[in-house]
Amino acid sequence: MVLTNKEKTIAIIANGIAVYSIYQERGSLPENITMFDFVLKAVPDSIKSELTSELIDEVFVYVSSAHSS
């Protein structure tokens, strides 16, 4: 099975959120970088057309609720 660009984007967003959280816990994030900015930098240009702020928010809400249950 081949992933669609949207599925790839969702996977990269979820990974970006996880890495951002780890860096945040360690205190090793660059100054003044938001999770949104961090995720934007993680998504390759080839699939950025699938990226929206709503999708980032939706993935964040899902990942957050999945880890809290």
C-alpha positions in Angstrom: 0.0 0.0 0.0 1.3 3.4 -0.9 0.5 6.4 1.3 -1.3 9.4 -0.1 0.3 12.8 0.3 -2.3 13.6 2.9 -1.4 10.5 4.9 2.2 11.4 4.7 1.5 14.9 5.9 -0.5 13.6 8.9 2.4 11.3 9.8 4.9 14.1 9.6 2.7 16.4 11.6 2.3 13.8 14.3 6.1 13.2 14.3 6.8 16.9 14.5 4.5 17.3 17.5 6.2 14.4 19.3 9.7 15.8 18.6 8.6 19.3 19.6 7.3 17.9 22.9 10.6 16.1 23.6 12.6 19.2 22.8 10.3 21.2 25.0 10.7 18.8 27.9 14.5 19.0 27.6 14.5 22.7 27.3 16.4 22.6 24.0 14.0 24.4 21.7 15.2 27.5 19.8 13.8 30.7 21.4 10.4 31.9 20.2 9.5 28.9 18.1 5.9 27.7 18.3 4.8 24.1 17.7 3.1 25.3 14.5 6.4 26.8 13.2 8.3 23.7 14.2 5.8 21.5 12.3 5.9 23.8 9.3 9.7 23.4 9.1 9.4 19.6 9.3 7.1 19.2 6.3 8.9 18.7 3.0 8.1 21.1 0.2 6.8 18.2 -2.0 3.8 17.7 0.3 3.2 21.2 1.7 0.2 21.6 -0.5 -1.7 19.2 1.9 -0.7 21.2 4.9 -3.2 23.5 6.6 -3.4 25.0 10.1 -6.7 23.1 10.6 -5.0 19.8 9.8 -2.2 20.6 12.3 -4.8 21.5 15.0 -6.8 18.3 14.2 -3.8 16.1 14.5 -2.7 17.8 17.7 -6.1 17.3 19.3 -6.1 13.7 18.3 -2.6 13.0 19.5 -3.2 14.8 22.8 -6.4 13.0 23.5 -5.0 9.6 22.5 -2.1 10.0 25.0 -4.3 11.2 27.8 -6.7 8.3 27.8 
